[in-house]
Amino acid sequence: MKDPLYQAMQSFDPDAQPYPVTALRDHAREESSELPFHRHDKGQLVVSLQGGVMCQAEGGMWMVPPRCGVWIPGDMLHSNHITANGHVYLLFVDPAISGLPEHCCTLSLTPLVIELIRHIAHLEDPSDLNLPHEKQLIAVLLEELRRMQVEQLHLPIPEHPVLQRIAHALIRHPDNRSTVAQWAEQVAMSERTLARLVQRETLMSFGRWRQQLHILIALQQLAAGSSVQRVSDALGYESVSAFITMFRKALGKPPGRYIAEQ
Protein backbone atom coordinates (compact mmCIF):
# COMPACT_ATOMS: atom_id res chain seq x y z
CA MET A 1 0.00 0.00 0.00
CA LYS A 2 1.40 3.39 -1.00
CA ASP A 3 2.08 6.09 1.55
CA PRO A 4 -0.97 8.44 1.98
CA LEU A 5 1.11 11.59 1.59
CA TYR A 6 2.73 10.18 -1.55
CA GLN A 7 -0.74 9.42 -2.94
CA ALA A 8 -1.90 12.95 -2.12
CA MET A 9 1.06 14.46 -3.95
CA GLN A 10 0.45 12.16 -6.93
CA SER A 11 -3.03 13.65 -7.33
CA PHE A 12 -1.94 17.25 -6.63
CA ASP A 13 0.23 19.12 -9.10
CA PRO A 14 1.36 22.37 -7.42
CA ASP A 15 2.52 23.79 -10.75
CA ALA A 16 -0.98 23.41 -12.19
CA GLN A 17 -2.54 25.61 -9.47
CA PRO A 18 -3.28 29.12 -10.84
CA TYR A 19 -2.57 30.83 -7.50
CA PRO A 20 0.64 32.45 -6.21
CA VAL A 21 0.39 30.37 -3.02
CA THR A 22 -1.30 27.05 -2.26
CA ALA A 23 -1.01 24.58 0.62
CA LEU A 24 -1.67 20.95 1.55
CA ARG A 25 -2.04 19.38 4.98
CA ASP A 26 -0.98 15.92 6.10
CA HIS A 27 -2.49 14.38 9.23
CA ALA A 28 -0.41 12.55 11.82
CA ARG A 29 -0.41 8.77 11.51
CA GLU A 30 1.24 5.78 13.13
CA GLU A 31 3.56 5.02 10.19
CA SER A 32 6.33 7.22 8.87
CA SER A 33 5.89 8.91 5.47
CA GLU A 34 8.33 9.11 2.59
CA LEU A 35 8.10 11.35 -0.46
CA PRO A 36 10.77 10.11 -2.90
CA PHE A 37 12.92 12.50 -4.90
CA HIS A 38 10.86 14.80 -7.10
CA ARG A 39 10.84 18.40 -8.31
CA HIS A 40 8.37 21.14 -9.25
CA ASP A 41 8.67 24.69 -10.52
CA LYS A 42 7.13 26.22 -7.40
CA GLY A 43 9.12 26.73 -4.22
CA GLN A 44 8.04 24.66 -1.23
CA LEU A 45 7.99 25.21 2.51
CA VAL A 46 7.66 22.00 4.54
CA VAL A 47 6.17 22.97 7.91
CA SER A 48 6.24 20.61 10.88
CA LEU A 49 3.60 21.03 13.60
CA GLN A 50 4.28 17.70 15.26
CA GLY A 51 7.06 15.15 14.91
CA GLY A 52 10.04 15.76 12.67
CA VAL A 53 10.85 15.96 8.97
CA MET A 54 14.15 15.29 7.24
CA CYS A 55 14.57 16.79 3.76
CA GLN A 56 17.25 15.77 1.30
CA ALA A 57 18.04 18.07 -1.62
CA GLU A 58 20.94 19.05 -3.81
CA GLY A 59 23.84 19.78 -1.47
CA GLY A 60 22.72 18.17 1.75
CA MET A 61 20.09 17.36 4.37
CA TRP A 62 17.90 19.75 6.33
CA MET A 63 15.98 19.08 9.54
CA VAL A 64 12.50 20.39 10.34
CA PRO A 65 11.83 20.24 14.09
CA PRO A 66 8.35 21.19 15.33
CA ARG A 67 7.33 24.81 14.65
CA CYS A 68 9.97 25.17 11.95
CA GLY A 69 9.99 24.74 8.20
CA VAL A 70 12.42 23.83 5.45
CA TRP A 71 12.40 26.12 2.44
CA ILE A 72 13.15 24.38 -0.90
CA PRO A 73 13.49 26.70 -3.92
CA GLY A 74 11.63 25.85 -7.10
CA ASP A 75 12.95 23.30 -9.60
CA MET A 76 15.19 21.63 -7.00
CA LEU A 77 15.27 17.84 -6.71
CA HIS A 78 14.29 16.87 -3.15
CA SER A 79 12.74 14.21 -0.92
CA ASN A 80 10.97 14.36 2.46
CA HIS A 81 10.87 11.83 5.29
CA ILE A 82 8.25 12.44 8.00
CA THR A 83 8.36 10.67 11.37
CA ALA A 84 5.63 8.31 12.49
CA ASN A 85 3.72 10.94 14.48
CA GLY A 86 4.46 13.75 12.05
CA HIS A 87 1.87 16.37 11.17
CA VAL A 88 3.00 18.67 8.38
CA TYR A 89 1.81 21.36 5.99
CA LEU A 90 3.24 21.86 2.50
CA LEU A 91 3.18 25.43 1.23
CA PHE A 92 3.86 26.04 -2.48
CA VAL A 93 4.97 29.47 -3.71
CA ASP A 94 5.11 30.74 -7.29
CA PRO A 95 8.73 31.19 -8.45
CA ALA A 96 7.90 34.71 -9.67
CA ILE A 97 7.55 35.85 -6.04
CA SER A 98 10.79 37.53 -4.96
CA GLY A 99 12.57 37.98 -1.65
CA LEU A 100 12.56 34.35 -0.48
CA PRO A 101 15.78 32.36 0.07
CA GLU A 102 17.62 31.20 -3.04
CA HIS A 103 18.97 28.09 -1.30
CA CYS A 104 17.52 25.37 0.93
CA CYS A 105 17.38 26.38 4.59
CA THR A 106 15.55 25.67 7.83
CA LEU A 107 13.40 28.59 8.99
CA SER A 108 12.17 29.26 12.51
CA LEU A 109 8.48 30.12 12.07
CA THR A 110 6.32 32.43 14.17
CA PRO A 111 2.81 31.42 15.32
CA LEU A 112 1.39 34.00 12.88
CA VAL A 113 3.10 32.37 9.89
CA ILE A 114 1.97 28.90 10.95
CA GLU A 115 -1.64 30.02 11.42
CA LEU A 116 -1.70 31.72 8.02
CA ILE A 117 -0.41 28.55 6.35
CA ARG A 118 -2.94 26.48 8.29
CA HIS A 119 -5.72 28.82 7.14
CA ILE A 120 -4.73 28.47 3.46
CA ALA A 121 -4.46 24.67 3.71
CA HIS A 122 -7.95 24.40 5.22
CA LEU A 123 -9.79 26.44 2.59
CA GLU A 124 -12.56 24.25 1.20
CA ASP A 125 -12.59 26.01 -2.17
CA PRO A 126 -9.13 26.87 -3.58
CA SER A 127 -10.69 29.58 -5.75
CA ASP A 128 -11.21 31.54 -2.52
CA LEU A 129 -7.51 32.41 -2.82
CA ASN A 130 -8.59 34.96 -5.44
CA LEU A 131 -10.79 36.84 -2.94
CA PRO A 132 -9.44 40.26 -1.86
CA HIS A 133 -9.31 39.23 1.82
CA GLU A 134 -7.33 36.07 1.06
CA LYS A 135 -4.95 38.00 -1.19
CA GLN A 136 -4.22 40.35 1.71
CA LEU A 137 -3.49 37.40 4.02
CA ILE A 138 -1.16 35.90 1.41
CA ALA A 139 0.68 39.22 1.12
CA VAL A 140 1.17 39.27 4.91
CA LEU A 141 2.34 35.65 4.90
CA LEU A 142 4.93 36.26 2.19
CA GLU A 143 6.26 39.37 3.90
CA GLU A 144 6.58 37.50 7.19
CA LEU A 145 8.38 34.60 5.48
CA ARG A 146 10.95 37.05 4.14
CA ARG A 147 11.72 38.00 7.75
CA MET A 148 12.08 34.51 9.25
CA GLN A 149 15.30 33.51 11.00
CA VAL A 150 17.45 30.79 9.43
CA GLU A 151 18.35 27.89 11.77
CA GLN A 152 21.65 26.02 11.37
CA LEU A 153 20.06 22.58 11.00
CA HIS A 154 21.80 21.52 7.83
CA LEU A 155 24.22 18.75 6.92
CA PRO A 156 26.25 19.53 3.80
CA ILE A 157 26.62 16.52 1.51
CA PRO A 158 29.13 17.50 -1.17
CA GLU A 159 29.07 16.04 -4.68
CA HIS A 160 32.49 14.41 -4.26
CA PRO A 161 31.87 10.63 -4.61
CA VAL A 162 34.01 9.72 -1.58
CA LEU A 163 32.13 12.10 0.71
CA GLN A 164 28.80 10.98 -0.76
CA ARG A 165 29.74 7.39 0.08
CA ILE A 166 30.74 8.25 3.66
CA ALA A 167 27.72 10.50 4.24
CA HIS A 168 25.19 7.91 3.11
CA ALA A 169 26.94 5.19 5.10
CA LEU A 170 26.70 7.35 8.24
CA ILE A 171 23.05 8.15 7.53
CA ARG A 172 22.29 4.42 7.33
CA HIS A 173 24.41 3.60 10.40
CA PRO A 174 24.74 6.75 12.56
CA ASP A 175 26.29 4.70 15.37
CA ASN A 176 29.35 4.05 13.19
CA ARG A 177 32.30 5.42 15.19
CA SER A 178 35.04 4.77 12.65
CA THR A 179 37.88 7.29 12.87
CA VAL A 180 39.13 9.41 9.98
CA ALA A 181 42.03 7.00 9.63
CA GLN A 182 39.65 4.02 9.40
CA TRP A 183 37.47 5.77 6.82
CA ALA A 184 40.57 6.77 4.86
CA GLU A 185 41.61 3.13 4.69
CA GLN A 186 38.16 2.13 3.41
CA VAL A 187 38.18 4.74 0.63
CA ALA A 188 41.85 4.22 -0.30
CA MET A 189 43.08 7.65 0.80
CA SER A 190 45.58 8.86 3.33
CA GLU A 191 44.15 10.15 6.59
CA ARG A 192 45.54 13.61 5.87
CA THR A 193 44.04 13.74 2.37
CA LEU A 194 40.58 12.69 3.59
CA ALA A 195 40.64 15.19 6.47
CA ARG A 196 41.58 17.99 4.07
CA LEU A 197 38.88 16.91 1.61
CA VAL A 198 36.16 17.03 4.29
CA GLN A 199 37.36 20.43 5.51
CA ARG A 200 37.48 21.89 1.99
CA GLU A 201 34.11 20.54 0.86
CA THR A 202 32.06 21.01 4.05
CA LEU A 203 33.98 23.78 5.88
CA MET A 204 33.94 21.44 8.91
CA SER A 205 36.31 18.95 10.46
CA PHE A 206 35.32 15.32 10.05
CA GLY A 207 34.25 15.13 13.72
CA ARG A 208 32.13 18.29 13.43
CA TRP A 209 30.55 17.01 10.19
CA ARG A 210 29.53 13.73 11.82
CA GLN A 211 28.31 15.58 14.91
CA GLN A 212 26.05 17.73 12.73
CA LEU A 213 24.49 14.56 11.32
CA HIS A 214 23.98 13.29 14.88
CA ILE A 215 22.22 16.52 15.82
CA LEU A 216 19.82 16.24 12.88
CA ILE A 217 19.03 12.58 13.57
CA ALA A 218 18.66 13.26 17.30
CA LEU A 219 16.17 16.07 16.67
CA GLN A 220 14.18 13.89 14.30
CA GLN A 221 14.01 10.96 16.72
CA LEU A 222 13.31 13.12 19.78
CA ALA A 223 10.52 14.92 17.91
CA ALA A 224 9.07 11.50 17.05
CA GLY A 225 8.87 10.67 20.76
CA SER A 226 12.03 8.61 21.32
CA SER A 227 13.65 8.85 24.74
CA VAL A 228 17.02 10.50 25.25
CA GLN A 229 18.43 7.10 26.23
CA ARG A 230 17.20 5.47 23.01
CA VAL A 231 18.57 8.29 20.85
CA SER A 232 21.92 8.15 22.65
CA ASP A 233 22.14 4.41 21.99
CA ALA A 234 21.12 4.80 18.33
CA LEU A 235 23.94 7.30 17.77
CA GLY A 236 26.55 5.11 19.44
CA TYR A 237 27.33 7.25 22.48
CA GLU A 238 28.97 5.48 25.40
CA SER A 239 26.65 7.20 27.88
CA VAL A 240 23.56 9.40 27.98
CA SER A 241 25.55 12.13 29.71
CA ALA A 242 28.05 12.23 26.80
CA PHE A 243 25.19 12.64 24.34
CA ILE A 244 23.52 15.37 26.42
CA THR A 245 26.85 17.23 26.70
CA MET A 246 27.30 17.14 22.91
CA PHE A 247 23.72 18.30 22.33
CA ARG A 248 23.95 21.15 24.84
CA LYS A 249 27.23 22.43 23.37
CA ALA A 250 25.76 22.37 19.86
CA LEU A 251 22.30 23.86 20.53
CA GLY A 252 22.72 25.60 23.87
CA LYS A 253 20.15 23.47 25.72
CA PRO A 254 19.81 19.83 26.82
CA PRO A 255 17.63 17.66 24.52
CA GLY A 256 14.55 17.49 26.75
CA ARG A 257 14.40 21.23 27.25
CA TYR A 258 15.06 21.97 23.57
CA ILE A 259 12.22 19.74 22.37
CA ALA A 260 9.83 20.97 25.09
CA GLU A 261 10.44 24.60 24.10
CA GLN A 262 9.95 23.77 20.42
C-alpha positions as CSV (number, residue, x, y, z in Angstrom):
1,M,0.0,0.0,0.0
2,K,1.4,3.4,-1.0
3,D,2.1,6.1,1.5
4,P,-1.0,8.4,2.0
5,L,1.1,11.6,1.6
6,Y,2.7,10.2,-1.5
7,Q,-0.7,9.4,-2.9
8,A,-1.9,13.0,-2.1
9,M,1.1,14.5,-4.0
10,Q,0.5,12.2,-6.9
11,S,-3.0,13.6,-7.3
12,F,-1.9,17.3,-6.6
13,D,0.2,19.1,-9.1
14,P,1.4,22.4,-7.4
15,D,2.5,23.8,-10.7
16,A,-1.0,23.4,-12.2
17,Q,-2.5,25.6,-9.5
18,P,-3.3,29.1,-10.8
19,Y,-2.6,30.8,-7.5
20,P,0.6,32.4,-6.2
21,V,0.4,30.4,-3.0
22,T,-1.3,27.0,-2.3
23,A,-1.0,24.6,0.6
24,L,-1.7,20.9,1.5
25,R,-2.0,19.4,5.0
26,D,-1.0,15.9,6.1
27,H,-2.5,14.4,9.2
28,A,-0.4,12.6,11.8
29,R,-0.4,8.8,11.5
30,E,1.2,5.8,13.1
31,E,3.6,5.0,10.2
32,S,6.3,7.2,8.9
33,S,5.9,8.9,5.5
34,E,8.3,9.1,2.6
35,L,8.1,11.3,-0.5
36,P,10.8,10.1,-2.9
37,F,12.9,12.5,-4.9
38,H,10.9,14.8,-7.1
39,R,10.8,18.4,-8.3
40,H,8.4,21.1,-9.3
41,D,8.7,24.7,-10.5
42,K,7.1,26.2,-7.4
43,G,9.1,26.7,-4.2
44,Q,8.0,24.7,-1.2
45,L,8.0,25.2,2.5
46,V,7.7,22.0,4.5
47,V,6.2,23.0,7.9
48,S,6.2,20.6,10.9
49,L,3.6,21.0,13.6
50,Q,4.3,17.7,15.3
51,G,7.1,15.2,14.9
52,G,10.0,15.8,12.7
53,V,10.8,16.0,9.0
54,M,14.2,15.3,7.2
55,C,14.6,16.8,3.8
56,Q,17.3,15.8,1.3
57,A,18.0,18.1,-1.6
58,E,20.9,19.0,-3.8
59,G,23.8,19.8,-1.5
60,G,22.7,18.2,1.7
61,M,20.1,17.4,4.4
62,W,17.9,19.7,6.3
63,M,16.0,19.1,9.5
64,V,12.5,20.4,10.3
65,P,11.8,20.2,14.1
66,P,8.4,21.2,15.3
67,R,7.3,24.8,14.7
68,C,10.0,25.2,12.0
69,G,10.0,24.7,8.2
70,V,12.4,23.8,5.4
71,W,12.4,26.1,2.4
72,I,13.1,24.4,-0.9
73,P,13.5,26.7,-3.9
74,G,11.6,25.8,-7.1
75,D,13.0,23.3,-9.6
76,M,15.2,21.6,-7.0
77,L,15.3,17.8,-6.7
78,H,14.3,16.9,-3.1
79,S,12.7,14.2,-0.9
80,N,11.0,14.4,2.5
81,H,10.9,11.8,5.3
82,I,8.3,12.4,8.0
83,T,8.4,10.7,11.4
84,A,5.6,8.3,12.5
85,N,3.7,10.9,14.5
86,G,4.5,13.8,12.1
87,H,1.9,16.4,11.2
88,V,3.0,18.7,8.4
89,Y,1.8,21.4,6.0
90,L,3.2,21.9,2.5
91,L,3.2,25.4,1.2
92,F,3.9,26.0,-2.5
93,V,5.0,29.5,-3.7
94,D,5.1,30.7,-7.3
95,P,8.7,31.2,-8.5
96,A,7.9,34.7,-9.7
97,I,7.6,35.9,-6.0
98,S,10.8,37.5,-5.0
99,G,12.6,38.0,-1.6
100,L,12.6,34.3,-0.5
101,P,15.8,32.4,0.1
102,E,17.6,31.2,-3.0
103,H,19.0,28.1,-1.3
104,C,17.5,25.4,0.9
105,C,17.4,26.4,4.6
106,T,15.5,25.7,7.8
107,L,13.4,28.6,9.0
108,S,12.2,29.3,12.5
109,L,8.5,30.1,12.1
110,T,6.3,32.4,14.2
111,P,2.8,31.4,15.3
112,L,1.4,34.0,12.9
113,V,3.1,32.4,9.9
114,I,2.0,28.9,11.0
115,E,-1.6,30.0,11.4
116,L,-1.7,31.7,8.0
117,I,-0.4,28.5,6.4
118,R,-2.9,26.5,8.3
119,H,-5.7,28.8,7.1
120,I,-4.7,28.5,3.5
121,A,-4.5,24.7,3.7
122,H,-8.0,24.4,5.2
123,L,-9.8,26.4,2.6
124,E,-12.6,24.3,1.2
125,D,-12.6,26.0,-2.2
126,P,-9.1,26.9,-3.6
127,S,-10.7,29.6,-5.7
128,D,-11.2,31.5,-2.5
129,L,-7.5,32.4,-2.8
130,N,-8.6,35.0,-5.4
131,L,-10.8,36.8,-2.9
132,P,-9.4,40.3,-1.9
133,H,-9.3,39.2,1.8
134,E,-7.3,36.1,1.1
135,K,-4.9,38.0,-1.2
136,Q,-4.2,40.3,1.7
137,L,-3.5,37.4,4.0
138,I,-1.2,35.9,1.4
139,A,0.7,39.2,1.1
140,V,1.2,39.3,4.9
141,L,2.3,35.6,4.9
142,L,4.9,36.3,2.2
143,E,6.3,39.4,3.9
144,E,6.6,37.5,7.2
145,L,8.4,34.6,5.5
146,R,11.0,37.0,4.1
147,R,11.7,38.0,7.8
148,M,12.1,34.5,9.2
149,Q,15.3,33.5,11.0
150,V,17.5,30.8,9.4
151,E,18.4,27.9,11.8
152,Q,21.7,26.0,11.4
153,L,20.1,22.6,11.0
154,H,21.8,21.5,7.8
155,L,24.2,18.7,6.9
156,P,26.3,19.5,3.8
157,I,26.6,16.5,1.5
158,P,29.1,17.5,-1.2
159,E,29.1,16.0,-4.7
160,H,32.5,14.4,-4.3
161,P,31.9,10.6,-4.6
162,V,34.0,9.7,-1.6
163,L,32.1,12.1,0.7
164,Q,28.8,11.0,-0.8
165,R,29.7,7.4,0.1
166,I,30.7,8.2,3.7
167,A,27.7,10.5,4.2
168,H,25.2,7.9,3.1
169,A,26.9,5.2,5.1
170,L,26.7,7.3,8.2
171,I,23.0,8.2,7.5
172,R,22.3,4.4,7.3
173,H,24.4,3.6,10.4
174,P,24.7,6.7,12.6
175,D,26.3,4.7,15.4
176,N,29.4,4.0,13.2
177,R,32.3,5.4,15.2
178,S,35.0,4.8,12.7
179,T,37.9,7.3,12.9
180,V,39.1,9.4,10.0
181,A,42.0,7.0,9.6
182,Q,39.7,4.0,9.4
183,W,37.5,5.8,6.8
184,A,40.6,6.8,4.9
185,E,41.6,3.1,4.7
186,Q,38.2,2.1,3.4
187,V,38.2,4.7,0.6
188,A,41.9,4.2,-0.3
189,M,43.1,7.7,0.8
190,S,45.6,8.9,3.3
191,E,44.2,10.2,6.6
192,R,45.5,13.6,5.9
193,T,44.0,13.7,2.4
194,L,40.6,12.7,3.6
195,A,40.6,15.2,6.5
196,R,41.6,18.0,4.1
197,L,38.9,16.9,1.6
198,V,36.2,17.0,4.3
199,Q,37.4,20.4,5.5
200,R,37.5,21.9,2.0
201,E,34.1,20.5,0.9
202,T,32.1,21.0,4.1
203,L,34.0,23.8,5.9
204,M,33.9,21.4,8.9
205,S,36.3,19.0,10.5
206,F,35.3,15.3,10.0
207,G,34.2,15.1,13.7
208,R,32.1,18.3,13.4
209,W,30.5,17.0,10.2
210,R,29.5,13.7,11.8
211,Q,28.3,15.6,14.9
212,Q,26.1,17.7,12.7
213,L,24.5,14.6,11.3
214,H,24.0,13.3,14.9
215,I,22.2,16.5,15.8
216,L,19.8,16.2,12.9
217,I,19.0,12.6,13.6
218,A,18.7,13.3,17.3
219,L,16.2,16.1,16.7
220,Q,14.2,13.9,14.3
221,Q,14.0,11.0,16.7
222,L,13.3,13.1,19.8
223,A,10.5,14.9,17.9
224,A,9.1,11.5,17.1
225,G,8.9,10.7,20.8
226,S,12.0,8.6,21.3
227,S,13.6,8.9,24.7
228,V,17.0,10.5,25.2
229,Q,18.4,7.1,26.2
230,R,17.2,5.5,23.0
231,V,18.6,8.3,20.8
232,S,21.9,8.2,22.7
233,D,22.1,4.4,22.0
234,A,21.1,4.8,18.3
235,L,23.9,7.3,17.8
236,G,26.5,5.1,19.4
237,Y,27.3,7.2,22.5
238,E,29.0,5.5,25.4
239,S,26.7,7.2,27.9
240,V,23.6,9.4,28.0
241,S,25.6,12.1,29.7
242,A,28.0,12.2,26.8
243,F,25.2,12.6,24.3
244,I,23.5,15.4,26.4
245,T,26.8,17.2,26.7
246,M,27.3,17.1,22.9
247,F,23.7,18.3,22.3
248,R,24.0,21.2,24.8
249,K,27.2,22.4,23.4
250,A,25.8,22.4,19.9
251,L,22.3,23.9,20.5
252,G,22.7,25.6,23.9
253,K,20.2,23.5,25.7
254,P,19.8,19.8,26.8
255,P,17.6,17.7,24.5
256,G,14.6,17.5,26.8
257,R,14.4,21.2,27.2
258,Y,15.1,22.0,23.6
259,I,12.2,19.7,22.4
260,A,9.8,21.0,25.1
261,E,10.4,24.6,24.1
262,Q,9.9,23.8,20.4
